[in-house]
Amino acid sequence: MESLATSTEGRPTVARCLRTLASSTDSEDVIKALQTLHSFLDEGPQSKTTSAEQTEFRRAHYTRTLQFLVSHMQADWLHSLPAAQRTELWDDLFLKGPPEQALLVLMEAIGELRPTTNLDHLISITERFLQSSRLADLLWSYCLGAAPSDSLQLREALLGRISALPDITANRLHRNNKPLFLPQQYYPLLATEMLTALERTCLALRDGTDCSLMFVAQTLGKVCIQGHSDLVLAVMAPRLSVCTRSDMVWQRVCWKLLENVPQRCMESVLTGLVQAVSGPDALGRLIGNLVLTNKKAQFVITHKLLLLQYKYETQVLRTVVGYLAADRDRRPLLIQVLRSVSQTWANPSAVKHTPLEQQIYVSKALLLSVSLLKDSELKELRSDLLQCMLGGMQSHLDSSVVRIRRVGMVVGECLSSRMDINGTKLKFQYDQDEETCELLSLMTPVTCNEPEPVNRVDSPSETNETVPSTQNVSRESKSAPHLSNTGQDSDLDSDDELTPYDMSGDQKFSQASPPRYLRDCLETLMSSTDAVRVELSLRAAESLVRRNAFAAREISVQMTKVLLHMEDKYSITDFLILRQATMVALTVTDCIPVIKYLTSEFYSLNYSLRQRLDILEILAIAAQELSRPITDKKDPSISAASITELTPYPGDNPVHWRQVVEKRIQSKTKRLSKGAAQPVAKATPNRYAPVAGHFFFPLLRNYDKPQVTFDLLGSDHLLLGRLIHTLGLFMHQAVNAPIAAQMGCALLDFVWAVRYHTDQMVRRGVLFAVCSVFLSMPSQNLLVDLSDQLFETRAWLTDVAEGDPDDDCRNLAVQSLVLLDKSLKKQLQNPQALSHDHSISSEQ
């Protein structure tokens, strides 16, 4: 076939048309040349060109023609055309030809042009291109194989323009970007166009036409790997789920689509798909047995979504595990998943070194997998599950984190109940919360009831018939009480109509009276076997101690000893609160003797871990009370019991540390402007500073000497974590105390040896102690006394902030780094004070 660039049966060639547009000033010649170019794109019987000429023009001349038009947008003839004629003759040339060529030319021109009216003109054409379903035509042309033969580079360029169109326009238009080009509108539009191409593919397959989904799959993968899977699959997944419910052609199309997704994009597509579908049945219809034929898909579904990532909701776990259990061919993968998940859950190293959220996520996966096992499979795996249950429960119950222990109890109960070994089932006592209820509910399989597609609309008569019936029922239900009141007269005389008296405010009177003297109270607690007298004495003990300080000092140590060894033999209400409040009152009233007794008993033999933890809690609460300013007038009727309410230990609540540390950081932060000026807080004395050393230093003795009943540096990491937290609290309360510098040096030396402890509670305690040192220790002392340790400490804090598996540890490390940098910056900006302090220390 002769080239159109030379001649074709006397008709003007493409080259002649372009020469006319480039040089002619006659509007009639220009209009005739544009109409001639349009004739190569018109289809149908009225077309003035043959199909061979149209094919040749689309293949060899269309892109060059569009590029010529873009390069001559400043021509006078274009601006002289009326708006309607310019839209018909010039703009429509971009909307009638091969869409892939038009899109590439438009994107190239938008990327090169400066902000002018020409750029605005091309932007409006691109909007029309998207709104006229040209993307669907582009995708469909590749499905049919009608697109011109292209190279790998050209296809990659086209995929890049389609998937990154919002980025290209945003980089060029900035704040003047069009709403249609925003990701929130463009990617759902692209998803709709892909669905249109898939629908045309289904129709073509029914007519016996072969199609290829390679380009559509590549487009889907490219968009998903760029991070837009949620926007695209939120449109595609529900529609495909409905279409594949009863149509095998749609199922084949979906399976082929996902088979053709590039391997490097498979993970992004699958992770987005499992979040977008409504349940395991829908996922099975969309991907079929892809996990059996594609190794990457199998790795993502059976390993990465269950063991390596833990950011997904429980519904995603239900979808993944349910998908593996729904088909006979996929059930071996369910067994494989159960084995790997159970091994991970029972691994002691995983319990210690993985984040708490990931452990809960793995626990959910384990329970879901066990709940979907058949009886025959359960019998085969019983020995493995039993080993997992025993080893995993031991690892979880050994943890010092309450949530981890609770998860171990719940999973142990569920596994023992499912295996039903000799009819024995484990049962633990733990507090029910939202987390435990969710774990327990996973053992009950949930049937996903997908909404049925609406095939017909009920007739108005049927709809109207159901309404009166409902109204009649409601009328009958409302009239039922009225009918019951019209019964026999004897019903009106029934005693059931009498209103009971409110006895909620009644008080119980006892023949015994509470003790009026502290010694009588002590004698009762020591020797009495009367439950009523013991309870009355325990309830009156704190107020007697606080009202009679002189009498309390005489028996403070003896009474502390009695309370420390006292057990709740009579199930007294609020026993622990009353006991703790009384011991705190004794410690505050007679500080040094009681503190010496408690700190010496902490390392003594024949004490349980609970008693040692009680000692640390009492000392911590007493230190907080003593650290309050003396000038504060406190109502003597307010007791420690009402203040503490069995105050949870600071180590159990990371929010408590964060509030304390953030408050101190805010107080040390300088701001150029923050509203009205606030008066400077006046320094006031407290009762803690003179006795801070008595609280702190005795607890540092003998920590490295294992005793008969406990081993701080060994298995008793719970007690070690509580001890470090308590020491950090003592350090925090000692701000501005003369002994703060010595306490800070000693505390850093103590915690340095356990900074890499495997237990996260111990690491939290170490970081809390470091924060307390940086907050409470004078800035000049940090450089003078700790100059050799600061750089190593900073490097360690940086490692923790970047790589510790526990979120609270990372946050505390960041806060410690902020405090350290502020202290160093303050001292380096005032070197005179530093040199003065250094000279004083050297003279001493």
C-alpha positions in Angstrom: 0.0 0.0 0.0 1.3 3.4 -0.9 2.1 5.7 1.9 -0.4 8.4 2.7 2.5 10.8 3.0 2.9 10.8 -0.8 -0.4 10.5 -2.5 -3.6 8.5 -2.5 -5.8 8.6 -5.7 -5.6 12.4 -5.9 -6.8 13.1 -2.4 -4.8 15.4 -0.2 -2.2 13.6 1.8 -1.5 13.9 5.5 1.7 15.7 4.7 -0.1 18.2 2.5 -2.6 18.8 5.3 0.1 19.5 7.8 1.9 21.9 5.4 -1.4 23.7 4.9 -1.9 24.1 8.6 1.7 25.2 9.1 1.8 27.9 6.3 -1.7 28.9 5.1 -3.5 31.9 6.4 -6.7 31.2 4.6 -9.3 30.0 7.0 -11.1 27.9 4.4 -7.9 26.0 3.6 -7.3 25.4 7.3 -10.9 24.1 7.9 -10.6 21.8 4.8 -7.3 20.4 6.1 -8.7 19.7 9.5 -11.8 18.0 8.0 -9.5 15.9 5.8 -7.7 14.7 9.0 -11.0 13.9 10.6 -11.9 11.8 7.6 -9.2 9.4 8.4 -10.8 8.8 11.8 -14.5 8.7 10.8 -16.0 5.3 10.6 -19.1 4.1 8.9 -20.5 4.2 5.4 -20.3 8.1 5.2 -16.5 8.0 5.6 -14.6 9.5 2.7 -11.6 7.3 3.2 -11.1 3.6 2.9 -10.5 1.3 5.8 -7.0 0.6 4.6 -6.2 4.3 4.6 -7.7 4.7 8.1 -5.6 1.8 9.4 -2.5 3.3 7.9 -3.2 6.7 9.4 -3.9 5.3 12.9 -0.7 3.2 12.7 1.8 5.6 11.3 0.5 9.2 11.2 -1.8 9.8 14.2 0.8 10.5 16.8 2.8 12.8 14.5 -0.4 14.7 13.7 -1.3 15.3 17.3 2.3 16.4 18.1 2.1 18.8 15.2 -1.2 20.2 16.5 0.3 20.7 20.0 3.4 22.4 18.7 1.3 24.9 16.6 -1.2 25.9 19.4 0.0 29.5 19.0 -1.0 29.7 15.4 -3.3 32.5 14.4 -5.7 30.2 12.5 -6.4 28.3 15.7 -7.4 31.3 17.7 -9.4 32.7 14.8 -11.7 29.7 14.8 -15.0 30.0 16.6 -15.2 28.1 19.9 -17.7 25.5 18.7 -15.8 24.9 15.4 -12.5 24.7 17.3 -13.9 22.0 19.6 -15.3 20.1 16.7 -12.3 20.2 14.3 -9.3 20.5 16.6 -10.2 19.1 20.1 -12.1 16.0 18.7 -8.9 14.9 16.9 -7.6 13.9 20.4 -10.8 12.0 21.2 -11.5 9.9 18.0 -8.2 8.2 17.3 -6.3 5.5 19.1 -6.7 6.4 22.8 -3.2 5.1 23.9 -1.5 7.4 21.4 -3.7 10.4 22.4 -3.1 9.9 26.1 0.7 9.7 25.6 0.7 12.9 23.5 -1.5 14.7 26.1 0.6 13.7 29.1 3.9 14.6 27.3 2.5 18.0 26.4 1.2 18.7 29.9 4.5 17.8 31.3 6.4 20.2 29.0 4.2 23.3 28.7 4.4 26.2 31.1 1.3 27.6 32.8 -0.5 29.3 29.8 -3.8 29.2 28.1 -2.4 26.4 25.9 -1.9 24.3 29.0 -5.4 25.0 30.2 -6.7 24.0 26.8 -4.9 20.6 26.9 -6.1 20.1 30.5 -9.7 20.6 29.4 -9.2 18.0 26.5 -7.7 15.5 29.0 -10.8 16.0 31.2 -13.1 15.2 28.2 -10.8 12.3 27.4 -11.5 10.8 30.8 -15.1 11.6 31.0 -15.9 10.1 27.5 -14.8 6.6 28.6 -11.6 6.7 26.5 -9.7 4.8 29.2 -12.2 1.9 28.8 -11.7 2.0 25.0 -7.9 1.9 25.6 -8.1 -1.1 27.9 -10.5 -2.9 25.6 -8.3 -2.4 22.6 -5.5 -4.3 24.4 -8.0 -7.0 25.5 -8.9 -7.6 21.8 -5.3 -7.3 20.7 -6.3 -4.5 18.3 -3.8 -2.1 19.7 -0.7 -1.6 17.5 2.3 -3.7 18.1 4.3 -2.0 20.8 7.6 -2.4 22.4 8.1 -3.2 26.1 9.3 0.4 26.7 6.2 1.8 25.1 3.9 -0.3 27.2 5.7 0.6 30.4 5.5 4.3 29.4 1.7 3.9 28.9 1.2 2.0 32.1 3.2 4.7 33.9 1.0 7.5 32.5 -2.2 5.7 33.4 -1.2 4.9 36.9 0.5 8.2 37.7 -1.8 10.7 36.0 -2.8 12.4 39.3 0.9 12.9 40.1 1.8 14.2 36.7 -1.0 16.8 36.7 -0.4 17.8 40.4 3.3 18.4 39.7 2.3 20.7 36.8 -0.8 22.4 38.1 -0.1 22.5 41.8 -3.0 24.3 43.5 -4.9 24.7 40.2 -5.3 21.0 39.8 -8.7 19.8 38.6 -11.0 17.7 40.9 -11.1 14.9 38.3 -7.4 14.5 38.5 -7.3 14.1 42.3 -6.7 10.5 43.4 -10.0 10.3 45.2 -11.8 10.7 41.9 -9.4 9.5 39.3 -8.7 6.0 40.7 -12.4 5.1 41.3 -13.0 6.2 37.7 -10.1 4.0 36.5 -11.6 1.1 38.4 -14.9 1.7 36.7 -13.2 1.7 33.3 -11.5 -1.6 34.1 -14.8 -3.1 35.1 -16.2 -1.9 31.7 -13.3 -3.6 29.9 -13.9 -6.8 31.9 -17.6 -6.7 31.1 -16.9 -6.4 27.4 -14.5 -9.3 27.7 -17.2 -11.5 29.2 -19.5 -10.6 26.3 -16.8 -11.4 23.8 -16.0 -14.7 25.3 -19.7 -15.7 25.1 -19.6 -14.8 21.4 -16.5 -17.0 20.9 -13.9 -14.2 20.6 -10.6 -14.7 22.3 -9.4 -11.9 24.6 -6.3 -11.1 26.6 -6.3 -9.6 30.1 -2.6 -9.1 30.3 -2.7 -5.3 30.0 -5.7 -4.8 32.4 -3.8 -7.0 34.9 -0.7 -5.0 34.5 -2.6 -1.8 35.0 -4.3 -3.1 38.2 -0.9 -4.3 39.6 0.8 -1.0 38.7 -1.9 1.1 40.5 -1.9 -1.2 43.6 1.8 -1.2 44.0 1.8 2.6 43.9 -0.4 2.5 47.0 -3.9 3.1 45.6 -5.3 -0.4 46.0 -7.9 0.8 48.6 -9.5 3.3 46.1 -9.5 0.9 43.1 -10.5 -2.3 44.8 -13.2 -0.6 46.9 -15.0 -0.1 43.6 -14.0 -3.3 41.8 -14.3 -5.9 44.6 -18.0 -5.5 45.5 -19.0 -5.5 41.8 -16.9 -8.5 40.9 -18.2 -10.3 44.0 -21.8 -9.9 42.8 -21.0 -10.8 39.2 -19.1 -14.0 40.1 -21.8 -15.3 42.4 -23.7 -17.1 39.7 -21.8 -16.5 36.5 -18.9 -18.9 35.7 -17.7 -16.7 32.8 -17.1 -13.9 35.3 -15.3 -16.2 37.6 -13.0 -17.4 34.8 -12.3 -13.7 33.9 -11.4 -12.8 37.5 -9.1 -15.8 37.9 -7.3 -15.0 34.6 -7.0 -11.4 35.6 -5.2 -12.2 38.9 -3.1 -14.9 37.2 -1.7 -12.3 34.9 -0.9 -9.8 37.6 2.9 -9.3 37.6 4.7 -11.1 40.4 6.2 -7.9 41.9 2.6 -6.5 42.2 0.9 -9.6 43.5 1.3 -8.8 47.2 -0.2 -5.3 46.8 -3.2 -6.6 44.8 -3.9 -9.5 47.3 -3.5 -7.4 50.4 -5.9 -4.8 49.0 -8.3 -7.5 47.9 -8.6 -9.4 51.2 -9.5 -6.0 52.8 -12.0 -5.1 50.2 -14.0 -8.3 49.9 -16.9 -9.1 52.2 -15.7 -12.5 53.3 -13.9 -15.8 52.5 -16.6 -16.9 50.0 -16.2 -13.8 47.9 -12.4 -14.1 48.0 -12.6 -17.7 46.8 -14.8 -16.7 43.8 -12.4 -13.9 42.8 -9.0 -15.7 43.0 -10.0 -19.3 42.9 -7.1 -21.6 43.7 -4.4 -19.0 42.9 -2.5 -20.0 46.1 -2.0 -23.5 44.6 -0.5 -22.3 41.3 1.3 -19.1 42.3 4.1 -19.3 44.9 4.1 -15.6 45.6 0.4 -15.6 46.2 0.8 -18.6 48.5 3.5 -16.9 50.5 1.4 -13.7 50.9 -1.8 -15.5 51.9 -0.3 -18.2 54.2 2.7 -16.5 55.7 3.0 -12.7 55.3 -0.6 -11.7 56.1 -0.6 -14.0 59.2 2.9 -13.9 60.7 4.8 -11.0 59.3 2.2 -8.2 59.2 -0.2 -7.4 62.0 -1.9 -4.1 61.0 -5.1 -5.7 59.7 -8.4 -6.0 61.3 -9.8 -9.3 62.6 -12.1 -9.5 59.5 -9.1 -9.8 57.3 -7.9 -12.8 59.4 -11.4 -14.4 59.1 -11.3 -13.9 55.3 -7.8 -15.4 54.8 -8.3 -18.4 57.1 -11.8 -19.0 55.9 -10.7 -18.9 52.3 -8.1 -21.6 53.0 -10.7 -23.8 54.8 -13.4 -23.4 52.2 -12.1 -25.7 49.5 -10.9 -29.3 49.8 -7.8 -28.6 47.7 -6.8 -25.7 49.9 -7.2 -27.4 53.3 -3.7 -28.8 53.4 -2.5 -25.1 53.4 -4.8 -24.5 56.4 -3.0 -27.3 58.2 0.3 -25.8 57.2 -0.8 -22.4 58.5 -1.9 -23.9 61.8 1.4 -25.6 62.4 3.4 -22.4 61.6 1.1 -20.1 63.7 1.1 -22.5 66.6 4.9 -22.7 66.6 5.2 -18.9 66.5 2.7 -18.5 69.3 4.5 -21.0 71.6 8.0 -19.6 70.8 9.4 -18.0 74.0 11.7 -15.8 72.0 8.7 -14.5 70.0 6.8 -13.7 73.2 9.8 -11.7 74.5 10.9 -9.9 71.4 7.8 -9.2 69.2 5.4 -6.3 69.8 2.3 -7.0 71.9 0.0 -6.2 69.0 1.6 -8.8 66.8 1.3 -11.4 69.6 -2.4 -10.7 69.9 -2.7 -10.9 66.1 -1.0 -14.3 66.0 -3.3 -15.5 68.8 -6.3 -14.5 66.7 -5.0 -16.4 63.7 -4.4 -19.5 65.9 -7.9 -19.5 67.3 -9.5 -19.0 63.9 -7.5 -21.8 62.4 -8.4 -24.2 65.3 -12.1 -23.3 65.1 -12.2 -24.3 61.4 -10.6 -27.7 61.8 -12.6 -30.9 61.2 -12.7 -33.6 63.8 -10.5 -35.9 61.8 -7.9 -33.1 61.3 -8.1 -32.2 65.0 -7.4 -35.8 65.9 -4.3 -35.8 63.6 -3.0 -32.5 65.1 -3.9 -33.1 68.7 -0.3 -33.9 69.8 1.0 -30.8 68.1 -1.7 -28.6 69.6 -1.1 -30.0 73.0 2.6 -29.2 72.8 1.8 -25.8 71.5 -0.7 -25.1 74.3 1.6 -26.2 77.1 4.7 -24.5 75.9 2.9 -21.4 74.7 1.0 -21.0 78.0 4.2 -21.3 80.0 5.8 -18.6 77.9 2.9 -16.2 78.1 2.3 -16.8 81.8 5.9 -16.1 82.6 5.6 -12.6 81.0 5.4 -9.6 83.2 2.9 -7.8 80.9 -0.6 -8.3 82.1 -2.2 -8.4 78.6 0.3 -11.1 77.4 -0.6 -13.3 80.5 -4.3 -12.8 79.8 -3.9 -13.7 76.2 -2.1 -16.9 77.2 -5.0 -17.8 79.6 -7.7 -17.2 77.0 -5.9 -19.1 74.2 -5.2 -22.0 76.6 -8.8 -22.2 77.6 -10.0 -22.2 74.0 -7.5 -24.8 72.9 -8.3 -27.2 75.8 -12.0 -26.7 75.1 -11.6 -27.5 71.4 -9.4 -30.6 72.0 -11.5 -31.8 74.9 -8.7 -34.1 76.3 -10.4 -36.7 78.5 -13.2 -34.2 79.2 -10.8 -31.9 81.1 -10.9 -28.2 80.3 -8.7 -25.4 81.6 -10.3 -22.5 83.4 -8.5 -19.3 84.5 -9.6 -16.3 86.5 -9.1 -13.1 84.6 -10.9 -9.8 84.0 -13.2 -9.8 81.0 -12.6 -6.9 78.7 -13.2 -6.2 75.0 -10.0 -7.9 73.9 -10.7 -11.2 75.8 -14.3 -11.2 74.6 -13.1 -10.9 71.0 -10.6 -13.7 71.4 -13.3 -16.0 72.9 -15.7 -15.1 70.0 -13.2 -16.3 67.4 -13.9 -20.0 68.4 -17.4 -19.6 67.0 -17.4 -19.7 63.2 -19.2 -16.8 61.6 -21.2 -17.4 58.5 -20.8 -14.5 56.1 -24.2 -13.7 54.7 -23.5 -11.7 51.6 -26.3 -9.5 50.3 -28.2 -11.2 47.5 -28.2 -9.3 44.2 -31.5 -7.6 43.5 -33.0 -9.4 40.5 -36.5 -8.0 40.7 -38.5 -5.3 42.5 -41.4 -6.4 44.6 -44.7 -5.3 43.3 -46.5 -2.5 45.2 -49.3 -4.8 46.1 -47.0 -7.2 47.9 -45.3 -4.3 49.7 -48.6 -2.8 50.8 -49.8 -6.2 52.1 -46.9 -6.6 54.5 -47.3 -3.2 56.1 -50.8 -3.6 57.5 -49.9 -7.0 58.9 -47.0 -5.4 60.8 -49.2 -2.5 61.9 -51.8 -5.0 63.2 -49.2 -6.9 65.2 -48.0 -3.7 66.8 -51.6 -2.6 67.6 -52.2 -6.0 69.2 -49.0 -5.8 71.2 -50.0 -2.3 72.4 -53.5 -3.4 73.3 -52.3 -6.5 75.2 -51.5 -4.7 78.5 -54.8 -2.9 78.4 -56.7 -6.3 78.1 -54.8 -7.7 81.0 -55.8 -4.8 83.2 -59.5 -5.5 82.6 -59.3 -8.9 84.3 -60.9 -10.0 87.6 -61.2 -7.5 90.5 -59.0 -9.8 92.7 -56.0 -8.9 90.5 -56.3 -5.3 91.7 -55.9 -6.4 95.3 -52.7 -8.4 94.7 -49.7 -7.6 96.8 -47.6 -7.4 93.6 -48.8 -3.9 93.0 -47.2 -2.6 96.2 -44.0 -0.5 95.7 -41.0 -1.9 97.7 -39.2 0.5 100.0 -35.8 1.7 98.9 -33.3 0.1 101.4 -30.1 0.9 99.4 -29.1 3.6 102.0 -29.6 1.4 105.1 -26.6 0.9 107.3 -25.7 -2.3 109.1 -25.2 -1.9 112.9 -22.8 -4.0 114.7 -22.5 -4.7 118.4 -18.8 -4.2 118.3 -17.5 -0.6 118.2 -14.4 0.6 116.3 -11.2 1.1 118.4 -10.5 4.5 119.7 -6.8 4.0 120.4 -4.0 2.9 118.1 -2.6 0.3 120.5 -6.0 -1.3 120.8 -6.2 -1.4 117.1 -2.8 -3.1 116.9 -3.7 -5.7 119.5 -6.9 -6.6 117.7 -5.0 -7.0 114.4 -2.4 -9.2 116.1 -4.5 -11.5 118.2 -8.2 -11.2 117.6 -10.1 -14.0 115.7 -13.4 -12.0 115.5 -13.9 -11.0 111.9 -16.0 -8.0 112.8 -13.5 -6.6 115.2 -10.6 -7.1 112.8 -12.5 -5.4 110.0 -13.4 -2.4 112.2 -9.8 -2.1 113.4 -8.5 -2.2 109.8 -10.9 0.4 108.7 -10.1 2.8 111.6 -6.3 2.2 111.5 -5.3 4.8 108.9 -7.3 7.6 110.5 -5.9 6.8 114.0 -2.3 6.9 112.6 -2.8 10.2 110.9 -4.6 11.8 114.0 -2.2 10.5 116.6 1.3 11.0 115.1 3.0 10.7 118.5 1.4 7.3 119.3 2.0 6.1 115.8 5.8 6.7 116.0 6.0 4.5 119.1 4.6 1.4 117.3 5.1 2.3 113.7 7.6 -0.4 112.9 5.7 -3.1 114.8 2.4 -2.2 113.2 4.0 -2.1 109.7 5.4 -5.6 110.4 1.9 -6.9 111.4 0.2 -5.4 108.3 2.9 -6.6 105.9 2.4 -10.2 107.1 -1.4 -9.9 107.4 -3.6 -12.0 105.2 -7.2 -11.6 104.2 -8.6 -14.5 106.3 -12.1 -13.0 106.6 -12.7 -11.8 103.0 -12.9 -8.2 104.1 -14.2 -5.7 101.5 -11.4 -3.4 100.2 -8.9 -5.3 102.3 -5.9 -4.5 100.1 -6.9 -0.8 99.8 -7.2 -0.4 103.6 -4.0 -2.3 104.4 -2.0 -0.3 101.8 -3.4 3.0 103.0 -2.5 2.3 106.6 1.1 1.3 105.8 1.5 4.4 103.7 0.2 6.5 106.6 2.8 4.8 108.9 5.6 5.5 106.4 4.7 9.1 106.0 4.2 9.7 109.8 7.4 8.0 110.9 9.6 8.1 107.8 13.1 6.9 108.6 12.4 3.9 110.9 9.6 2.5 108.7 11.6 3.1 105.5 14.6 1.3 107.0 12.4 -1.6 108.0 10.7 -2.0 104.6 13.9 -1.6 102.6 15.8 -4.1 104.7 12.9 -6.6 104.5 12.8 -6.3 100.7 16.0 -8.5 100.4 15.2 -10.7 103.4 14.4 -14.4 103.2 11.0 -16.1 103.4 9.0 -13.3 101.7 6.7 -14.0 98.7 7.0 -12.0 95.5 3.6 -10.4 96.4 4.9 -9.1 99.7 8.0 -7.7 98.0 5.9 -6.0 95.4 3.7 -4.6 98.2 6.8 -3.1 99.8 7.7 -1.3 96.6 4.2 0.0 96.1 4.0 1.4 99.6 7.4 3.1 99.3 6.4 4.6 96.0 3.1 6.0 97.2 4.7 7.3 100.4 7.3 9.1 98.3 4.7 10.8 96.2 2.8 12.0 99.3 6.0 13.3 100.9 7.0 15.2 97.8 3.9 17.4 97.9 4.7 21.0 99.0 4.5 21.6 102.7 2.5 24.8 102.1 -0.5 22.8 100.7 -3.2 22.6 103.3 -4.7 19.2 103.3 -8.0 18.2 104.8 -7.2 15.6 107.5 -10.4 13.8 106.8 -9.0 12.8 103.3 -7.2 9.6 103.7 -4.7 7.9 101.5 -7.3 5.2 100.7 -9.5 7.7 99.1 -6.6 9.2 97.2 -4.9 6.0 96.0 -7.7 3.5 95.7 -5.1 0.8 95.5 -3.0 2.9 93.2 -1.7 0.7 90.3 2.0 0.5 90.1 3.4 3.0 87.7 5.1 0.3 85.7 1.7 -1.2 84.8 0.5 1.9 83.1 2.8 3.4 80.5 0.3 6.3 80.1 1.2 7.3 83.7 4.9 7.7 82.8 4.0 9.5 79.7 1.9 12.1 81.5 4.7 12.6 84.1 7.4 12.9 81.5 5.4 15.1 79.2 4.5 17.4 82.1 8.1 17.9 83.0 9.1 18.4 79.4 6.5 21.1 79.0 7.8 22.8 82.1 11.3 22.8 80.7 10.4 23.9 77.1 10.9 27.6 76.2 8.3 29.2 74.0 8.4 32.6 72.3 4.7 33.2 72.7 2.0 31.2 74.4 -0.8 33.6 75.3 -0.7 35.6 78.5 2.4 35.5 80.6 2.1 33.1 83.6 3.6 33.8 86.9 6.8 31.8 87.7 6.1 28.9 90.0 7.5 29.5 93.5 9.9 26.9 94.9 8.5 25.3 98.0 10.0 22.8 100.4 8.7 19.3 100.8 9.3 16.5 103.3 10.8 14.1 100.7 14.1 15.8 99.9 15.7 15.2 103.4 14.8 11.5 103.4 15.2 10.7 99.6 18.4 8.8 100.2 16.7 6.5 102.8 14.2 5.5 100.1 16.7 5.1 97.3 20.1 3.7 98.3 19.1 0.7 100.5 17.2 -0.8 97.6 20.4 -0.8 95.6 22.1 -3.3 98.0 22.2 -7.0 97.3 20.4 -6.8 93.9 23.1 -9.0 92.4 23.0 -11.6 95.1 20.5 -14.4 94.4 18.5 -15.4 97.5 16.8 -18.6 98.3 13.4 -17.3 97.5 14.0 -15.0 94.5 16.6 -14.0 92.0 16.4 -10.5 90.6 18.8 -10.9 87.7 17.5 -14.4 87.0 13.9 -15.5 86.6 12.2 -12.9 88.7 12.2 -10.2 86.0 8.8 -9.0 87.1 10.2 -7.9 90.5 13.3 -6.4 88.8 11.1 -4.3 86.5 9.1 -3.1 89.5 12.3 -2.3 91.4 13.7 -0.2 88.6 10.4 1.6 88.2 10.3 2.4 91.9 13.9 3.7 91.8 13.0 5.9 88.8 10.0 7.3 90.7 12.3 8.1 93.7 14.6 9.9 91.3 11.8 11.8 89.7 10.5 13.0 93.1 14.0 14.1 94.1 14.2 17.1 91.7 16.1 20.0 93.2 17.1 17.9 96.1 20.8 18.2 97.2 21.2 14.4 96.8 19.7 14.2 93.3 23.1 14.2 91.5 24.4 11.2 93.6 21.1 9.4 93.1 21.3 9.9 89.3 24.8 8.6 89.0 24.0 5.5 91.1 20.8 4.8 89.2 22.5 5.0 85.8 25.2 2.6 87.0 22.5 0.2 88.2 20.3 0.2 85.1 23.2 0.1 82.6 23.8 -3.6 83.3 20.2 -4.6 82.4 19.5 -2.1 79.5 19.3 -5.0 77.0 17.1 -7.2 79.1 14.8 -9.6 77.2 11.7 -8.6 79.2 10.0 -5.5 77.9 8.8 -4.4 81.4 12.4 -4.3 82.5 13.4 -2.3 79.4 10.5 0.1 80.1 11.7 0.5 83.6 15.3 1.2 82.5 14.1 3.9 80.1 11.8 5.4 82.6 14.7 5.6 85.1 16.9 7.3 82.4 14.1 9.8 81.7 13.9 10.5 85.5 17.6 11.1 85.7 17.6 13.6 82.8 14.6 15.4 84.3 15.6 15.6 87.9 19.4 15.8 87.8 20.8 19.3 87.4 22.0 20.0 83.8 25.5 21.0 84.9 25.9 17.7 86.7 25.1 15.7 83.6 28.2 17.1 81.9 30.4 17.1 84.9 29.6 13.8 86.6 28.4 11.8 83.6 30.5 13.1 80.8 32.0 9.7 80.0 28.6 8.0 79.8 26.5 10.5 77.9 27.7 9.7 74.4 27.3 5.9 74.9 23.9 6.5 76.5 22.9 8.6 73.5 23.9 5.9 71.1 22.0 3.2 73.1 18.9 5.4 73.2 19.1 5.9 69.4 19.2 2.2 68.9 16.2 1.6 71.1 14.2 4.4 69.5 14.8 2.8 66.1 14.7 -0.9 66.7 13.0 -1.9 70.0 9.9 -4.1 69.3 7.9 -2.5 72.1 6.2 0.8 71.2 6.4 2.2 74.7 10.1 1.6 74.8 10.6 3.5 71.6 8.5 6.4 72.8 10.4 6.6 76.1 13.7 6.5 74.2 12.7 9.4 72.0 11.6 11.4 75.1 14.9 10.6 76.8 16.8 11.8 73.7 14.8 15.1 73.6 15.6 15.7 77.3 19.3 14.9 76.9 19.6 17.2 73.9 17.9 20.0 75.7 20.1 19.7 78.7 23.3 19.5 76.6 22.2 22.5 74.5 21.5 24.5 77.6 24.9 23.9 79.1 26.8 24.4 75.9 25.1 27.8 75.5 26.3 28.7 79.0 29.9 27.4 79.2 30.8 29.8 82.0 28.5 28.1 84.4 29.9 24.7 83.3 33.6 25.8 83.8 32.7 27.3 87.2 31.1 24.1 88.4 34.0 22.0 87.0 36.5 24.1 88.9 34.5 23.8 92.1 34.3 20.0 91.7 38.1 19.7 91.0 38.9 21.8 94.1 36.7 19.5 96.2 
